[in-house]
Amino acid sequence: MKNLILKLQIWKDTRGQDLIEYALMAGFVAVAAGAIMPNVATSISTIFSKIQSVMSGAANTGS
């Protein structure tokens, strides 16, 4: 019974949901802007490359 209650509490927990939704929305806006304005596409690509390198560097130092 305790295990069932724990599972139900996990399903109700939505604290990280907003952050993920905002990140997805920002990604969609960036892709749309790149499609509409080709000059912006290179800037967006550069930004995502920098983010990817920072994230992989953080993952490597964390483990």
HTML snippet that shows the backbone in 3Dmol.js (N, CA, C, O; Angstrom):
<script src="https://3Dmol.org/build/3Dmol-min.js"></script>
<div id="view" style="width:600px;height:400px;position:relative"></div>
<script>
const pdb = `
ATOM      1  N   MET A   1       0.822  -1.198   0.000  1.00  0.00           N
ATOM      2  CA  MET A   1       0.000   0.000   0.000  1.00  0.00           C
ATOM      3  C   MET A   1       0.862   1.255   0.000  1.00  0.00           C
ATOM      4  O   MET A   1       0.561   2.231  -0.688  1.00  0.00           O
ATOM      5  N   LYS A   2       1.942   1.215   0.785  1.00  0.00           N
ATOM      6  CA  LYS A   2       2.840   2.368   0.858  1.00  0.00           C
ATOM      7  C   LYS A   2       3.503   2.637  -0.494  1.00  0.00           C
ATOM      8  O   LYS A   2       3.712   3.788  -0.875  1.00  0.00           O
ATOM      9  N   ASN A   3       3.828   1.570  -1.205  1.00  0.00           N
ATOM     10  CA  ASN A   3       4.436   1.697  -2.528  1.00  0.00           C
ATOM     11  C   ASN A   3       3.465   2.362  -3.506  1.00  0.00           C
ATOM     12  O   ASN A   3       3.881   3.179  -4.327  1.00  0.00           O
ATOM     13  N   LEU A   4       2.195   2.026  -3.427  1.00  0.00           N
ATOM     14  CA  LEU A   4       1.184   2.622  -4.297  1.00  0.00           C
ATOM     15  C   LEU A   4       1.031   4.111  -4.009  1.00  0.00           C
ATOM     16  O   LEU A   4       0.902   4.914  -4.933  1.00  0.00           O
ATOM     17  N   ILE A   5       1.045   4.475  -2.749  1.00  0.00           N
ATOM     18  CA  ILE A   5       0.933   5.888  -2.376  1.00  0.00           C
ATOM     19  C   ILE A   5       2.141   6.667  -2.893  1.00  0.00           C
ATOM     20  O   ILE A   5       1.991   7.792  -3.370  1.00  0.00           O
ATOM     21  N   LEU A   6       3.325   6.086  -2.805  1.00  0.00           N
ATOM     22  CA  LEU A   6       4.532   6.736  -3.304  1.00  0.00           C
ATOM     23  C   LEU A   6       4.448   6.962  -4.814  1.00  0.00           C
ATOM     24  O   LEU A   6       4.820   8.027  -5.308  1.00  0.00           O
ATOM     25  N   LYS A   7       3.958   5.956  -5.545  1.00  0.00           N
ATOM     26  CA  LYS A   7       3.819   6.103  -6.997  1.00  0.00           C
ATOM     27  C   LYS A   7       2.821   7.197  -7.349  1.00  0.00           C
ATOM     28  O   LYS A   7       3.050   7.960  -8.287  1.00  0.00           O
ATOM     29  N   LEU A   8       1.737   7.284  -6.625  1.00  0.00           N
ATOM     30  CA  LEU A   8       0.749   8.332  -6.887  1.00  0.00           C
ATOM     31  C   LEU A   8       1.317   9.717  -6.604  1.00  0.00           C
ATOM     32  O   LEU A   8       0.996  10.670  -7.313  1.00  0.00           O
ATOM     33  N   GLN A   9       2.149   9.842  -5.585  1.00  0.00           N
ATOM     34  CA  GLN A   9       2.767  11.130  -5.283  1.00  0.00           C
ATOM     35  C   GLN A   9       3.738  11.540  -6.380  1.00  0.00           C
ATOM     36  O   GLN A   9       3.837  12.722  -6.708  1.00  0.00           O
ATOM     37  N   ILE A  10       4.445  10.590  -6.942  1.00  0.00           N
ATOM     38  CA  ILE A  10       5.384  10.893  -8.027  1.00  0.00           C
ATOM     39  C   ILE A  10       4.618  11.393  -9.250  1.00  0.00           C
ATOM     40  O   ILE A  10       5.060  12.337  -9.905  1.00  0.00           O
ATOM     41  N   TRP A  11       3.480  10.777  -9.568  1.00  0.00           N
ATOM     42  CA  TRP A  11       2.690  11.212 -10.726  1.00  0.00           C
ATOM     43  C   TRP A  11       2.127  12.612 -10.529  1.00  0.00           C
ATOM     44  O   TRP A  11       1.931  13.336 -11.505  1.00  0.00           O
ATOM     45  N   LYS A  12       1.866  13.006  -9.300  1.00  0.00           N
ATOM     46  CA  LYS A  12       1.319  14.331  -9.028  1.00  0.00           C
ATOM     47  C   LYS A  12       2.393  15.414  -9.055  1.00  0.00           C
ATOM     48  O   LYS A  12       2.069  16.591  -9.219  1.00  0.00           O
ATOM     49  N   ASP A  13       3.642  15.052  -8.902  1.00  0.00           N
ATOM     50  CA  ASP A  13       4.732  16.019  -8.823  1.00  0.00           C
ATOM     51  C   ASP A  13       4.982  16.640 -10.194  1.00  0.00           C
ATOM     52  O   ASP A  13       5.397  15.938 -11.116  1.00  0.00           O
ATOM     53  N   THR A  14       4.739  17.939 -10.348  1.00  0.00           N
ATOM     54  CA  THR A  14       4.907  18.622 -11.633  1.00  0.00           C
ATOM     55  C   THR A  14       5.847  19.807 -11.508  1.00  0.00           C
ATOM     56  O   THR A  14       5.747  20.748 -12.294  1.00  0.00           O
ATOM     57  N   ARG A  15       6.754  19.790 -10.547  1.00  0.00           N
ATOM     58  CA  ARG A  15       7.630  20.943 -10.322  1.00  0.00           C
ATOM     59  C   ARG A  15       8.546  21.231 -11.500  1.00  0.00           C
ATOM     60  O   ARG A  15       8.771  22.405 -11.795  1.00  0.00           O
ATOM     61  N   GLY A  16       9.079  20.248 -12.182  1.00  0.00           N
ATOM     62  CA  GLY A  16      10.000  20.466 -13.286  1.00  0.00           C
ATOM     63  C   GLY A  16       9.313  20.646 -14.629  1.00  0.00           C
ATOM     64  O   GLY A  16       9.970  20.929 -15.631  1.00  0.00           O
ATOM     65  N   GLN A  17       8.024  20.488 -14.657  1.00  0.00           N
ATOM     66  CA  GLN A  17       7.280  20.531 -15.906  1.00  0.00           C
ATOM     67  C   GLN A  17       7.346  21.904 -16.565  1.00  0.00           C
ATOM     68  O   GLN A  17       7.509  21.984 -17.782  1.00  0.00           O
ATOM     69  N   ASP A  18       7.226  22.981 -15.803  1.00  0.00           N
ATOM     70  CA  ASP A  18       7.236  24.322 -16.378  1.00  0.00           C
ATOM     71  C   ASP A  18       8.555  24.631 -17.062  1.00  0.00           C
ATOM     72  O   ASP A  18       8.571  25.202 -18.152  1.00  0.00           O
ATOM     73  N   LEU A  19       9.655  24.263 -16.436  1.00  0.00           N
ATOM     74  CA  LEU A  19      10.967  24.530 -17.004  1.00  0.00           C
ATOM     75  C   LEU A  19      11.136  23.819 -18.343  1.00  0.00           C
ATOM     76  O   LEU A  19      11.656  24.399 -19.296  1.00  0.00           O
ATOM     77  N   ILE A  20      10.706  22.589 -18.414  1.00  0.00           N
ATOM     78  CA  ILE A  20      10.808  21.831 -19.663  1.00  0.00           C
ATOM     79  C   ILE A  20       9.940  22.459 -20.743  1.00  0.00           C
ATOM     80  O   ILE A  20      10.359  22.558 -21.896  1.00  0.00           O
ATOM     81  N   GLU A  21       8.736  22.885 -20.379  1.00  0.00           N
ATOM     82  CA  GLU A  21       7.848  23.514 -21.359  1.00  0.00           C
ATOM     83  C   GLU A  21       8.441  24.810 -21.892  1.00  0.00           C
ATOM     84  O   GLU A  21       8.362  25.076 -23.091  1.00  0.00           O
ATOM     85  N   TYR A  22       9.034  25.620 -21.020  1.00  0.00           N
ATOM     86  CA  TYR A  22       9.651  26.869 -21.469  1.00  0.00           C
ATOM     87  C   TYR A  22      10.848  26.599 -22.374  1.00  0.00           C
ATOM     88  O   TYR A  22      11.053  27.310 -23.358  1.00  0.00           O
ATOM     89  N   ALA A  23      11.633  25.586 -22.054  1.00  0.00           N
ATOM     90  CA  ALA A  23      12.787  25.248 -22.891  1.00  0.00           C
ATOM     91  C   ALA A  23      12.339  24.768 -24.268  1.00  0.00           C
ATOM     92  O   ALA A  23      12.935  25.136 -25.280  1.00  0.00           O
ATOM     93  N   LEU A  24      11.294  23.950 -24.307  1.00  0.00           N
ATOM     94  CA  LEU A  24      10.772  23.497 -25.596  1.00  0.00           C
ATOM     95  C   LEU A  24      10.221  24.659 -26.410  1.00  0.00           C
ATOM     96  O   LEU A  24      10.438  24.729 -27.619  1.00  0.00           O
ATOM     97  N   MET A  25       9.510  25.572 -25.754  1.00  0.00           N
ATOM     98  CA  MET A  25       8.955  26.730 -26.457  1.00  0.00           C
ATOM     99  C   MET A  25      10.074  27.598 -27.023  1.00  0.00           C
ATOM    100  O   MET A  25       9.975  28.069 -28.156  1.00  0.00           O
ATOM    101  N   ALA A  26      11.136  27.815 -26.252  1.00  0.00           N
ATOM    102  CA  ALA A  26      12.263  28.605 -26.742  1.00  0.00           C
ATOM    103  C   ALA A  26      12.912  27.926 -27.948  1.00  0.00           C
ATOM    104  O   ALA A  26      13.314  28.596 -28.899  1.00  0.00           O
ATOM    105  N   GLY A  27      13.012  26.610 -27.906  1.00  0.00           N
ATOM    106  CA  GLY A  27      13.560  25.877 -29.050  1.00  0.00           C
ATOM    107  C   GLY A  27      12.696  26.001 -30.288  1.00  0.00           C
ATOM    108  O   GLY A  27      13.211  26.185 -31.391  1.00  0.00           O
ATOM    109  N   PHE A  28      11.391  25.904 -30.117  1.00  0.00           N
ATOM    110  CA  PHE A  28      10.478  26.052 -31.258  1.00  0.00           C
ATOM    111  C   PHE A  28      10.557  27.452 -31.851  1.00  0.00           C
ATOM    112  O   PHE A  28      10.549  27.610 -33.072  1.00  0.00           O
ATOM    113  N   VAL A  29      10.633  28.466 -30.999  1.00  0.00           N
ATOM    114  CA  VAL A  29      10.732  29.844 -31.485  1.00  0.00           C
ATOM    115  C   VAL A  29      12.044  30.028 -32.245  1.00  0.00           C
ATOM    116  O   VAL A  29      12.067  30.686 -33.285  1.00  0.00           O
ATOM    117  N   ALA A  30      13.132  29.456 -31.739  1.00  0.00           N
ATOM    118  CA  ALA A  30      14.421  29.571 -32.413  1.00  0.00           C
ATOM    119  C   ALA A  30      14.399  28.892 -33.778  1.00  0.00           C
ATOM    120  O   ALA A  30      14.936  29.427 -34.748  1.00  0.00           O
ATOM    121  N   VAL A  31      13.789  27.731 -33.856  1.00  0.00           N
ATOM    122  CA  VAL A  31      13.702  27.016 -35.144  1.00  0.00           C
ATOM    123  C   VAL A  31      12.832  27.799 -36.127  1.00  0.00           C
ATOM    124  O   VAL A  31      13.174  27.911 -37.305  1.00  0.00           O
ATOM    125  N   ALA A  32      11.715  28.338 -35.651  1.00  0.00           N
ATOM    126  CA  ALA A  32      10.836  29.123 -36.527  1.00  0.00           C
ATOM    127  C   ALA A  32      11.543  30.384 -37.012  1.00  0.00           C
ATOM    128  O   ALA A  32      11.429  30.752 -38.181  1.00  0.00           O
ATOM    129  N   ALA A  33      12.269  31.043 -36.118  1.00  0.00           N
ATOM    130  CA  ALA A  33      12.995  32.253 -36.518  1.00  0.00           C
ATOM    131  C   ALA A  33      14.071  31.909 -37.544  1.00  0.00           C
ATOM    132  O   ALA A  33      14.296  32.671 -38.485  1.00  0.00           O
ATOM    133  N   GLY A  34      14.724  30.788 -37.374  1.00  0.00           N
ATOM    134  CA  GLY A  34      15.735  30.366 -38.340  1.00  0.00           C
ATOM    135  C   GLY A  34      15.146  30.042 -39.697  1.00  0.00           C
ATOM    136  O   GLY A  34      15.770  30.289 -40.728  1.00  0.00           O
ATOM    137  N   ALA A  35      13.942  29.487 -39.696  1.00  0.00           N
ATOM    138  CA  ALA A  35      13.293  29.159 -40.964  1.00  0.00           C
ATOM    139  C   ALA A  35      12.804  30.414 -41.683  1.00  0.00           C
ATOM    140  O   ALA A  35      12.856  30.499 -42.910  1.00  0.00           O
ATOM    141  N   ILE A  36      12.330  31.383 -40.908  1.00  0.00           N
ATOM    142  CA  ILE A  36      11.789  32.604 -41.503  1.00  0.00           C
ATOM    143  C   ILE A  36      12.899  33.553 -41.933  1.00  0.00           C
ATOM    144  O   ILE A  36      12.818  34.171 -42.995  1.00  0.00           O
ATOM    145  N   MET A  37      13.922  33.668 -41.119  1.00  0.00           N
ATOM    146  CA  MET A  37      15.024  34.597 -41.397  1.00  0.00           C
ATOM    147  C   MET A  37      16.325  33.813 -41.515  1.00  0.00           C
ATOM    148  O   MET A  37      16.942  33.494 -40.498  1.00  0.00           O
ATOM    149  N   PRO A  38      16.751  33.499 -42.724  1.00  0.00           N
ATOM    150  CA  PRO A  38      17.954  32.667 -42.898  1.00  0.00           C
ATOM    151  C   PRO A  38      19.215  33.278 -42.277  1.00  0.00           C
ATOM    152  O   PRO A  38      20.115  32.545 -41.866  1.00  0.00           O
ATOM    153  N   ASN A  39      19.289  34.602 -42.205  1.00  0.00           N
ATOM    154  CA  ASN A  39      20.482  35.223 -41.614  1.00  0.00           C
ATOM    155  C   ASN A  39      20.588  34.912 -40.130  1.00  0.00           C
ATOM    156  O   ASN A  39      21.690  34.854 -39.584  1.00  0.00           O
ATOM    157  N   VAL A  40      19.469  34.714 -39.484  1.00  0.00           N
ATOM    158  CA  VAL A  40      19.460  34.423 -38.053  1.00  0.00           C
ATOM    159  C   VAL A  40      19.851  32.968 -37.793  1.00  0.00           C
ATOM    160  O   VAL A  40      20.307  32.631 -36.701  1.00  0.00           O
ATOM    161  N   ALA A  41      19.674  32.120 -38.785  1.00  0.00           N
ATOM    162  CA  ALA A  41      19.930  30.684 -38.613  1.00  0.00           C
ATOM    163  C   ALA A  41      21.368  30.416 -38.184  1.00  0.00           C
ATOM    164  O   ALA A  41      21.599  29.544 -37.347  1.00  0.00           O
ATOM    165  N   THR A  42      22.331  31.135 -38.728  1.00  0.00           N
ATOM    166  CA  THR A  42      23.721  30.900 -38.336  1.00  0.00           C
ATOM    167  C   THR A  42      23.966  31.339 -36.895  1.00  0.00           C
ATOM    168  O   THR A  42      24.723  30.692 -36.172  1.00  0.00           O
ATOM    169  N   SER A  43      23.341  32.419 -36.478  1.00  0.00           N
ATOM    170  CA  SER A  43      23.487  32.870 -35.093  1.00  0.00           C
ATOM    171  C   SER A  43      22.880  31.854 -34.133  1.00  0.00           C
ATOM    172  O   SER A  43      23.459  31.550 -33.089  1.00  0.00           O
ATOM    173  N   ILE A  44      21.722  31.337 -34.489  1.00  0.00           N
ATOM    174  CA  ILE A  44      21.057  30.337 -33.649  1.00  0.00           C
ATOM    175  C   ILE A  44      21.908  29.076 -33.566  1.00  0.00           C
ATOM    176  O   ILE A  44      22.043  28.479 -32.498  1.00  0.00           O
ATOM    177  N   SER A  45      22.474  28.679 -34.683  1.00  0.00           N
ATOM    178  CA  SER A  45      23.328  27.495 -34.699  1.00  0.00           C
ATOM    179  C   SER A  45      24.543  27.693 -33.791  1.00  0.00           C
ATOM    180  O   SER A  45      24.942  26.776 -33.073  1.00  0.00           O
ATOM    181  N   THR A  46      25.122  28.880 -33.825  1.00  0.00           N
ATOM    182  CA  THR A  46      26.269  29.177 -32.971  1.00  0.00           C
ATOM    183  C   THR A  46      25.884  29.115 -31.502  1.00  0.00           C
ATOM    184  O   THR A  46      26.624  28.566 -30.685  1.00  0.00           O
ATOM    185  N   ILE A  47      24.729  29.677 -31.164  1.00  0.00           N
ATOM    186  CA  ILE A  47      24.271  29.675 -29.774  1.00  0.00           C
ATOM    187  C   ILE A  47      24.044  28.250 -29.283  1.00  0.00           C
ATOM    188  O   ILE A  47      24.483  27.894 -28.189  1.00  0.00           O
ATOM    189  N   PHE A  48      23.360  27.428 -30.087  1.00  0.00           N
ATOM    190  CA  PHE A  48      23.110  26.045 -29.685  1.00  0.00           C
ATOM    191  C   PHE A  48      24.411  25.252 -29.577  1.00  0.00           C
ATOM    192  O   PHE A  48      24.523  24.371 -28.725  1.00  0.00           O
ATOM    193  N   SER A  49      25.390  25.550 -30.422  1.00  0.00           N
ATOM    194  CA  SER A  49      26.683  24.872 -30.333  1.00  0.00           C
ATOM    195  C   SER A  49      27.384  25.223 -29.029  1.00  0.00           C
ATOM    196  O   SER A  49      27.975  24.358 -28.382  1.00  0.00           O
ATOM    197  N   LYS A  50      27.316  26.508 -28.642  1.00  0.00           N
ATOM    198  CA  LYS A  50      27.930  26.924 -27.383  1.00  0.00           C
ATOM    199  C   LYS A  50      27.228  26.264 -26.196  1.00  0.00           C
ATOM    200  O   LYS A  50      27.884  25.816 -25.255  1.00  0.00           O
ATOM    201  N   ILE A  51      25.907  26.205 -26.239  1.00  0.00           N
ATOM    202  CA  ILE A  51      25.152  25.566 -25.162  1.00  0.00           C
ATOM    203  C   ILE A  51      25.522  24.088 -25.067  1.00  0.00           C
ATOM    204  O   ILE A  51      25.701  23.556 -23.971  1.00  0.00           O
ATOM    205  N   GLN A  52      25.633  23.434 -26.211  1.00  0.00           N
ATOM    206  CA  GLN A  52      25.972  22.017 -26.221  1.00  0.00           C
ATOM    207  C   GLN A  52      27.355  21.777 -25.639  1.00  0.00           C
ATOM    208  O   GLN A  52      27.554  20.813 -24.900  1.00  0.00           O
ATOM    209  N   SER A  53      28.318  22.641 -25.962  1.00  0.00           N
ATOM    210  CA  SER A  53      29.664  22.450 -25.435  1.00  0.00           C
ATOM    211  C   SER A  53      29.715  22.692 -23.928  1.00  0.00           C
ATOM    212  O   SER A  53      30.436  21.999 -23.211  1.00  0.00           O
ATOM    213  N   VAL A  54      28.952  23.672 -23.448  1.00  0.00           N
ATOM    214  CA  VAL A  54      28.902  23.923 -22.002  1.00  0.00           C
ATOM    215  C   VAL A  54      28.252  22.747 -21.280  1.00  0.00           C
ATOM    216  O   VAL A  54      28.735  22.313 -20.233  1.00  0.00           O
ATOM    217  N   MET A  55      27.148  22.227 -21.843  1.00  0.00           N
ATOM    218  CA  MET A  55      26.457  21.113 -21.223  1.00  0.00           C
ATOM    219  C   MET A  55      27.331  19.856 -21.196  1.00  0.00           C
ATOM    220  O   MET A  55      27.361  19.150 -20.188  1.00  0.00           O
ATOM    221  N   SER A  56      28.034  19.572 -22.281  1.00  0.00           N
ATOM    222  CA  SER A  56      28.876  18.375 -22.287  1.00  0.00           C
ATOM    223  C   SER A  56      30.071  18.563 -21.360  1.00  0.00           C
ATOM    224  O   SER A  56      30.533  17.596 -20.754  1.00  0.00           O
ATOM    225  N   GLY A  57      30.579  19.782 -21.237  1.00  0.00           N
ATOM    226  CA  GLY A  57      31.661  20.045 -20.290  1.00  0.00           C
ATOM    227  C   GLY A  57      31.195  19.862 -18.855  1.00  0.00           C
ATOM    228  O   GLY A  57      31.931  19.337 -18.020  1.00  0.00           O
ATOM    229  N   ALA A  58      29.969  20.297 -18.569  1.00  0.00           N
ATOM    230  CA  ALA A  58      29.414  20.119 -17.222  1.00  0.00           C
ATOM    231  C   ALA A  58      29.177  18.645 -16.929  1.00  0.00           C
ATOM    232  O   ALA A  58      29.381  18.189 -15.804  1.00  0.00           O
ATOM    233  N   ALA A  59      28.751  17.908 -17.933  1.00  0.00           N
ATOM    234  CA  ALA A  59      28.496  16.475 -17.734  1.00  0.00           C
ATOM    235  C   ALA A  59      29.808  15.732 -17.496  1.00  0.00           C
ATOM    236  O   ALA A  59      29.857  14.784 -16.714  1.00  0.00           O
ATOM    237  N   ASN A  60      30.851  16.159 -18.162  1.00  0.00           N
ATOM    238  CA  ASN A  60      32.144  15.486 -17.994  1.00  0.00           C
ATOM    239  C   ASN A  60      32.772  15.788 -16.637  1.00  0.00           C
ATOM    240  O   ASN A  60      33.417  14.915 -16.056  1.00  0.00           O
ATOM    241  N   THR A  61      32.601  16.998 -16.123  1.00  0.00           N
ATOM    242  CA  THR A  61      33.176  17.333 -14.826  1.00  0.00           C
ATOM    243  C   THR A  61      32.341  16.781 -13.687  1.00  0.00           C
ATOM    244  O   THR A  61      32.849  16.581 -12.583  1.00  0.00           O
ATOM    245  N   GLY A  62      31.049  16.529 -13.946  1.00  0.00           N
ATOM    246  CA  GLY A  62      30.172  16.016 -12.898  1.00  0.00           C
ATOM    247  C   GLY A  62      30.351  14.546 -12.606  1.00  0.00           C
ATOM    248  O   GLY A  62      29.987  14.081 -11.525  1.00  0.00           O
ATOM    249  N   SER A  63      30.909  13.801 -13.552  1.00  0.00           N
ATOM    250  CA  SER A  63      31.041  12.359 -13.325  1.00  0.00           C
ATOM    251  C   SER A  63      32.418  11.955 -12.946  1.00  0.00           C
ATOM    252  O   SER A  63      32.676  10.771 -12.725  1.00  0.00           O
TER     253      SER A  63
END
`;
const viewer = $3Dmol.createViewer("view");
viewer.addModel(pdb, "pdb");
viewer.setStyle({}, {cartoon: {color: "spectrum"}});
viewer.zoomTo();
viewer.render();
</script>
